[in-house]
Amino acid sequence: MGQGAGGAVHAVSDGVRRRDVALKLLPEGEEPAEFRTLRQLAHPGIVRVLDVGRTAGGQAWFTMDLVRGRSLGEPGARRPLDPALARVALLLDAVAALHDRGWVHGDLKPDNVLVGDDDRPVLIDFGLALAREDLERGLRGTLGWIAPEVLGGADAGPPSDLYSVGVLAHGEIAGTLPFDADAVSPGLEGGRRRSPATDDPRAYAVNTWVSDLLRRDPALRPPSARAALASLEALAGRSLVPDADRAARLGPTRPFRREHVIERAVRALRDGALVFVVGPEGAGRSTVLQQVEDRLRAAGQSVATLALSGSPGVARRTVEAFVADHGAPMPPRAENVDRDARQASEAWQQRRAELALHLDEAIARGSTLLVDDLRAESLVGSVVLDCLGRA
């Protein structure tokens, strides 16, 4: 599907999820830092990552939702103003969520923002994203969309992301870049700006809003992505972000004040103990588990993760794939058993003892096993729990 310095992206079939996904194969020797970044960012406008692993030769890869669509802000034809403003607002909400969590994207450009069939823009590439405390000087971004201060050698930051949003907004509305892509000094006061909206009564307000994002001096841009979004909704005269997206901002994405929990879990697992992380829905258990996995891997420990979230059918196929991947022979499945949920459940009940035996074998052959969303009341969860109790 595409290839660059950050790796090659392929469309592949996911046998567990029974759908196509995008697989990013990273350059040899590179760790999946992008996967770890994306795993902390739960938002409808940010691509969701699924699995991570290594090839037989040790090359890292990870999978994510497959997003097909056009690039937002790609120079071309002028687009209707209202839908264009709505798409830019959704992009800003995703960027704001990124900034709220202490991250900077660093390379907002059309290739990294795809508009799907639902007309929603989705950020799909975070190869240059960094936590603010890890930012260092150096050229980061793509000519034409890179902020003038970064082009001049300053640190990337939220203001430089906002500048890139301004370029994308100009492209989405007017179909052109505001400045020449090879301009050595872009930004207002540094080049000739093309007007994005000219045939609408709101043209002046829209032009002013885009111009504020494109200020050459980052101090003159809006103070935050949230402020830019509020200004855009004010000139549109309506809310441009669905309530569901706003609710997504409240979900836990990083384990604040849970450092002691993570450290205790890591120490216990390294000693071979059985560890349970419990808490109410939305408490961030999956995030804690992800942090535990990252630290175990960083310490050189082999880790396998069994994610049981989702429908019962997905959980069943996840266990079956895990058993097969770890070398334990699987008992034959009834043909087309997944077409009927009740039939699938009955088949698992009948094969429960045999499946537990094979899962025992897989656990014994494998590495430290982390199980996400383990529910004792579910059929799959009870089988896994029995096996863990015997391991």
FIFITI-798920 format. One record per atom (N, C-alpha, C): x, y, z; residue in one letter. Coordinates in steps of 0.05 Angstrom, whole numbers, plus 5000, padded with zeros to 4 digits. Layout:
REM residues N
XYZA;...
This chain:
REM residues 391
501649765000M;500050005000M;501750255000M;504150235011G;505850465012G;508450395026G;510550555021Q;513150495033Q;514650755036Q;516050785058G;517651025063G;519850955083G;521051165094A;523251125113A;522350985138A;519751015145G;518650895169G;517750615166G;517950505142G;517150225138G;515250195115G;514349945110A;512549885088A;509849795099A;507649885088V;504949825097V;503649645076V;502549415086H;501249225068H;498449175078H;496649115060A;493949025067A;494048725069A;493248615092V;493348335097V;490748235109V;490347975109S;487947865120S;488447765149S;486847855168D;487047775196D;485247535200D;486447305205G;484947055208G;483247055233G;484047195254V;482447195278V;480047385276V;480547615265R;478347815263R;476647775238R;477647605220R;476147555195R;475647805178R;477747965176R;477548205159R;480348295152R;480448475132D;483048575124D;483948795144D;486548795148V;487749005165V;490249105151V;491349325162A;493849425151A;496149325169A;498249225156L;500649125170L;502949305163L;504249425183K;506649585178K;509149435186K;510849385167L;513349245172L;515549455175L;516649465199L;518649665205L;521349605194L;523049805190P;525749745181P;527249565201P;529149415191E;530649225207E;531949375230E;531749265254G;533049385277G;531349595292G;529149675280E;527449885292E;525449765311E;525049885334E;523149785353E;520349905347E;518149775355P;515449875348P;514550105366P;516050315367A;515350545384A;512750675374A;512250675348E;509750785337E;507350635348E;507550365349F;505450205360F;504850275389F;506950315405R;506550385433R;505250655436R;505950845418T;504751105419T;501751085413T;501050945391L;498250935383L;496550775403L;497850595416R;496250435435R;495350605459R;496550825463Q;495751005485Q;493651205477Q;492851205451L;491251425440L;488551305430L;486551305447A;483951205439A;482151435431A;481751465405H;480051685394H;479051595367H;476551675360P;475451595333P;477051705310P;478551925314G;480052045292G;482951955291G;483651755307I;486351645307I;486251345302I;487751245283V;487550965275V;488050785299V;486550565300R;486850375323R;488850155316R;490750115333V;492649895329V;491549645341V;492449415330L;491249155338L;493348965351L;495248885335D;497248695345D;500048775338D;502048655352V;504848715347V;506348455349V;508548435334G;510148195334G;512648225318G;513948005313R;516448005298R;516347775278R;517747815255T;518047605235T;520047395246T;520247175231A;522146975239A;525047085240A;525547295225G;528247415225G;528547635245G;526447685261G;526747885283G;525748155275G;524648195251Q;523848465242Q;521048525254Q;520848765267A;518348835281A;516148915261A;513648855268W;511348935253W;509048985272W;507049135263F;504549155278F;502249195259F;499849125268T;497549155251T;495649365262T;494049485245M;492149695253M;489749675234M;487649815241D;485249815224D;486049915196D;484849785176L;485349865149L;483550095141L;484650325136V;483050565128V;483550615098V;481450615083R;481650675054R;480150935049R;481351105033G;480051355027G;481951545014G;481051795010R;482751994998R;484252145020R;486352285012S;487952445030S;486652715036S;486352785061L;485253045068L;487253265061L;486253475049G;487853715043G;489753685020G;489353465004E;491053424980E;490353644960E;492353784949P;491653994929P;490153874906P;488154014897G;486453924875G;484154114871G;481754014869A;479354174864A;478454314890A;477254544888R;475954684911R;473654514920R;473254494946R;471054324957R;468954494970R;466454394972P;464354544986P;465154615014P;464554855022L;465654965047L;464654815072L;462054775075D;460954665100D;462154385106D;462054195086P;463253935092P;466253955098P;467654135084A;470454165088A;471054265116A;469554455126L;469954555153L;469454335174L;467354165169A;466753945187A;469153755188A;470253695165R;472553505165R;474953625180R;475453875176V;477754005189V;477254015219V;474654055228A;474054055256A;474653785268A;473853565255L;474453295265L;477453245267L;478853345247L;481853315249L;482853465273L;481953705277L;482853865300L;482253725327L;479853595328D;479153455353D;481053225358D;481853085337A;483852865340A;486552975349A;487453195336V;489953325343V;489853425372V;487553535380A;487253635408A;487553395427A;486353165421A;486552935438A;489452845441A;490852865419L;493752795419L;495252985437L;494753245434H;496153435451H;495353415480H;492853355485D;491853335513D;493453115528D;494352915513R;495752695525R;498752725525R;499652965517G;502453025519G;504052945495G;502852905472W;504252825448W;504153035426W;506053035409V;506253205385V;506453025361V;504853085340H;504952905316H;507452945300H;507953195292G;510453255279G;510553215249G;508453095237D;508453055208D;505653045197D;504053245203L;501353255192L;501353345163L;500453175146K;500453225117K;498353045104K;497653085079P;495452935067P;495852635068P;498352535064D;498752245064D;498252115091D;498252275112N;497852165139N;495052215151N;493252335135V;490552385143V;488652285121V;487352065125L;485551955105L;482652005112L;481052065092V;478152105095V;476751855085V;475451715103G;474051465096G;471351505083G;469951285079D;467351295066D;465351445083D;465751465110D;463951605127D;464651905129D;466451995112D;467352275110D;468752365136D;469852185151R;471352245175R;474352225169R;475852435176P;478752415173P;479952245196P;481952085190V;483251915209V;486251945207V;487652005229L;490552015229L;491651735229L;493351675209I;494151395206I;497151345210I;498851545211D;501651505213D;502851675236D;504251545254F;505351685277F;508351625280F;509651585257G;512451515257G;514251735269G;513351985268L;514952205278L;513852325304L;511652195314A;510452305339A;512252255363A;512252455380L;513952435404L;512452565428L;513052455452A;512152585476A;513652855478A;512253055489R;513453325490R;516153325504R;516353165525E;518853165541E;521153035525E;520552885503D;522552755488D;523352905462D;522053135458L;522653285433L;525553385433L;526753375410E;529453475407E;529553635381E;531553805380R;531753975356R;532453805332R;531553895309G;532153745284G;529753775266G;530253745240L;528153785220L;526253545221L;523753595228R;521653395230R;519253485214R;518453335194G;516053405179G;516553385149G;514753505133T;514853485104T;514653765093T;516453835074L;516354095062L;513554155050L;512654395054G;509954465045G;507954465068G;508454285088W;506754275112W;508254325138W;510854335136I;512454375160I;512354675169I;512254715195A;512054985205A;514655145201A;514455405197P;516955555191P;518955545214P;518055535239E;520055535261E;521555265261E;520155045254V;521554785253V;523454785229V;522554905207L;524354925184L;526855075191L;526555265210G;528855425218G;530555295240G;529755055249G;531354905268G;530254905296G;527955015301A;526755015328A;525354745334A;524654705359D;523254465367D;520454455354D;519654215347A;516754175340A;515154185366A;512654255364G;510954275387G;508054305378G;506154335397P;503354375389P;503054605369P;504354835372P;504055045352P;504854965324P;506854795321S;507654715294S;505654515283S;504354355300D;502254185290D;499854355280D;499254575295L;497054755287L;497654885260L;500154955255Y;500855075229Y;500254865207Y;501054615212S;500554405192S;497554365187S;495954385209V;493054375206V;492054605188V;493254835191G;492555065174G;493055015145G;495354895139V;495954825111V;493954615101V;493354415117L;491454215109L;488654335105L;487854515123A;485254645120A;485154805094A;487254945088H;487355105063H;487054915039H;488454695039G;488254505017G;485554375015G;484254325038E;481654195038E;479454385028E;479754635034I;477754835026I;478254934998I;480655014993A;481255154967A;482454964946A;483554734955G;484754554936G;487654634928G;488754824943T;491554914938T;493054944964T;495754944962L;497355014985L;497355314989L;497555415013P;497555705018P;500055835008P;502255685008F;504855784998F;506055564980F;508055644965D;509455444949D;510755234966D;510654984958A;511654764974A;514554794981A;516054914963D;518954944967D;519755214978D;517755364989A;518355625001A;520355595024A;522355765024V;524455745045V;523555895070V;521556065067S;520556215091S;517556235089S;516056005094P;513156015092P;511956145116P;509356165116G;507956295138G;507356585131G;505256695144L;504556965139L;506857155148L;507257365133E;509557545134E;511957425120E;511657175110G;513957055097G;513456955069G;511157005058G;510556905032G;507856995023G;507156944998R;504557034988R;502556824994R;500356895008R;498356705015R;496056714995R;495056474988R;492756454971R;490256444988R;488156564980S;485656574996S;484156314994S;483556175016P;482155915014P;479255935006P;477756125016A;474956145010A;474256414997A;473056414974T;472556664960T;469656704951T;468056484951D;465356504940D;463256444960D;463756514985D;461856465007D;461656715024D;459256775035P;459057015053P;460856995077P;461656755085R;463456725108R;466356735100R;466956805075A;469656785065A;471656935083A;470957185091Y;472757345107Y;473357205134Y;471257105147A;471756975173A;473356715170A;472856565149V;474356315144V;477256385138V;477756585120N;480456665113N;481956755138N;480556905156T;481957005180T;482656765198T;480856575200W;481356335217W;483756185207W;483856125181V;486055985169V;488656145172V;488456405168S;490856575171S;492056565199S;490356545219D;491356535246D;493056285250D;492156065238L;493755815240L;496455835226L;496455995205L;498856015188L;500756235195L;500356355219R;502156565227R;505056465228R;506856625218R;509656545219R;510756525247R;509756705264D;510556705292D;508756515307D;509756295319P;507956105333P;506456225356P;507456445368A;506056575390A;503456705381A;503256765355L;500856895345L;498656705335L;499256445336R;497256245328R;495456195352R;493256055348P;491455995370P;492955855393P;492255895418P;493755785440P;493655475442P;491755355429S;491455065430S;489654965408S;489754705403A;487954585383A;485054615392A;484554595418R;481754635428R;480754915423R;482555115426A;481755395421A;481155435391A;482855315374A;482355335346A;479755205338A;479154975350L;476654845344L;474255005353L;474455125377A;472255295387A;471755535368A;473855655358S;473555885340S;472255795314S;473055555304L;471855455279L;468955395283L;468155275305E;465255225310E;463755485313E;465055685324A;463655945328A;463056075301A;464956065282L;464456185256L;462456015239L;462455745245A;460555575231A;457755605242A;457555695267G;454955735280G;453755475290G;455355265293R;454255015303R;456554835312R;455754625326S;457754425335S;458554255311S;461154215308L;462154055285L;463253785293L;463253735319V;464353485329V;462053325343V;461553075335P;459352925348P;459852895378P;457652865393D;457852835422D;459452585429D;459252375413A;460752125419A;463752175418A;464652345399D;467452405398D;468352565422D;466652745431R;467352895455R;467552715480R;465852515481A;465952325504A;468452165503A;469552115478A;471951955476A;474352085489A;474252355491R;476452495504R;476852415533R;474652315545L;474752265574L;475851995581L;476151815561G;477051545566G;479951545574G;480651375593P;483451355603P;485251245581P;487451375576T;489251285555T;492151255566T;492651345590R;495251315601R;494951275632R;496451085643P;496051015671P;497151215691P;495751445694F;496551645714F;496351525742F;498451575758R;498551505786R;498251205790R;498951045770R;498850755773R;501650625771R;503650785775E;506350685772E;506950455791E;506050475815H;506550265835H;505150005826H;502850025814V;501449785805V;503049645783V;503949815764I;505549705741I;508049575751I;509549705769E;512049595778E;511649335794E;509549325811R;509049085826R;508348855807R;506748915787A;505948705768A;508348595753A;510048775744V;512448695729V;514248525746V;514748605771R;516448445788R;515248165793R;512648155799A;511347895804A;511447715780A;510947825757L;510947655732L;513747555726L;515747715731R;518447625726R;519247405746R;517947395769D;518447185788D;516646945783D;515046955762G;513346725756G;510646705770G;509846925782A;507346925797A;504946975778A;502546895788L;500046955774L;498947225784L;498547415766V;497747685774V;495047745761V;493247865777F;490747965767F;490548265771F;489748415750V;489348695752V;486248735750V;485048835771V;482148855771V;481349145774V;478849205766G;477849475768G;475249505752G;473749715756P;471249755741P;471749815712P;469649805696E;469849875667E;470850155665E;472750195646G;473850465641G;475950555661G;476850365679A;478850445698A;481650445687A;482050335663G;484650335650G;486150085654G;484849855658R;486249605662R;487849525637R;486649565614S;488049485589S;490549655586S;490449905593T;492750085591T;494949995610T;494249925634V;496249825653V;497549575642V;495949395631L;497049145619L;498949205596L;498249405580Q;499949485558Q;502649585568Q;502549745589Q;505049855601Q;506749625613Q;505449435625V;506849205636V;508249045614V;506749005592E;507948865569E;510349005558E;510149265555D;512349425544D;514849395562D;514449405588R;516749395606R;518049115607R;516348905605L;517448635604L;519048595578L;517948695556R;519448665531R;522048825531R;521949065543A;524349225544A;526549085561A;525648925580A;527548775597A;528548515584A;527648475559G;528548235545G;526847985550G;524548015562Q;522847785568Q;520947735546Q;520547475539S;518647405518S;515847415529S;514147555514V;511347605524V;509347545502V;507247415509A;504947365491A;502447485503A;500847625487T;498447745497T;495947625484T;494047555501L;491547435492L;489347635498L;488347775478A;486247985481A;483547865477A;481947845497L;479247715496L;477047915493L;477648175490S;475448375487S;474148335460S;471648425458G;470148395433G;467948185436G;466948095414S;464747905414S;465747625423S;463947445432P;464747175439P;466147025416P;465147085391G;466446955368G;469347035364G;469847295368V;472647395365V;474347275387V;473247265412A;474747145434A;475446855429A;473546705418R;474046425412R;476346395391R;476146555370R;478146535349R;480846635358R;480846825377T;483346915388T;484846695403T;483346545419V;484546325434V;485446105415V;483846045395E;484645835376E;487145915360E;487346165353A;489646265338A;492146255357A;491746335382F;493946325401F;495046045404F;493245855407V;494145575410V;495645475385V;494545545362A;495945455337A;498645595334A;498745845341D;501345995338D;503545895356D;502745765378H;504645675398H;505145365395H;504445255372G;505244985366G;503544765376G;501344825390A;499644605400A;497644535379A;497244275373P;495344205352P;492444265361P;490944385343M;488144455350M;486344225342M;484244165358P;482243975349P;480644085326P;479643915308P;478144015285P;475644165293P;474944375278R;472644535283R;470344445265R;467944465275A;465644405258A;465444615235A;464844525212E;464844705189E;462644915192E;463345165186N;461545385187N;460245435214N;461745345236V;460545355262V;460145645271V;461645835260D;461346115269D;458946255257D;457446115240R;455146245228R;452846275249R;452946105270D;450846115290D;452146135317D;451646345332A;452946395357A;452346165377A;449846075378R;449145865396R;450545605389R;450645545363Q;452045305354Q;455045315361Q;456245555358A;459045585364A;459545545394A;457745655411S;458045615440S;457745325448S;455845185436E;455444905442E;457844745434E;459044815411A;461344665402A;463744705421A;463944945432W;466145005451W;465644845477W;463144835486Q;462444685510Q;463244385506Q;462644275483Q;463343995478Q;466343955477Q;467844155467R;470744125464R;472244245487R;470844325508R;472144485530R;474544345541R;474244085548A;476543945561A;478843925541A;478243865516E;480343835496E;481744105491E;480144325489L;481344585484L;483044665508L;482144615532A;483744685556A;486444535555A;486344285547L;488844125545L;490844255526L;489844335502H;491544465482H;492444735491H;490744885505L;491545145515L;493745115537L;493444905553D;495544845573D;498244795559D;498144645537E;500644585522E;501844845511E;500145025500A;501045275489A;502345445510A;501045465534I;502145625555I;504845515565I;505045255567A;507445125576A;509745175556A;509145185530R;511245225510R;511945515506R;510245695515G;510545975508G;512046135529G;511446385530S;512846575547S;510946685568S;511646905580T;509847035599T;507247105585T;505047015595L;502447055582L;500847275596L;500047475581L;498247695591L;495547665578L;493447665593V;490747625583V;489147875589V;488048005568D;486548245572D;483548185571D;482048305589D;479148285590D;478347995596D;479547875616L;478847605625L;476347615642L;474247485633R;471747485648R;471047195655R;470947135681A;470446865690A;467646765682A;465746955678E;462946875672E;462646785643E;464546855626S;464346775597S;465546495593S;464646355573L;465546085567L;468546095561L;469446275543V;472246295536V;473946365561V;473046565576G;474446655599G;474746435620G;472646275624S;472846065644S;474845845636S;475045785610V;476945585600V;479845695604V;480245945597V;482946065600V;483646075630V;481746155647L;482246175675L;483045905688L;481645695679D;482345425689D;485245355682D;486045425657C;488745365648C;490845525663C;490245775668L;492145945683L;492445845712L;490245745723G;490445635750G;492145385752G;492445245730R;494045005730R;496945055721R;497445295709A;500045345697A;502145385718A;
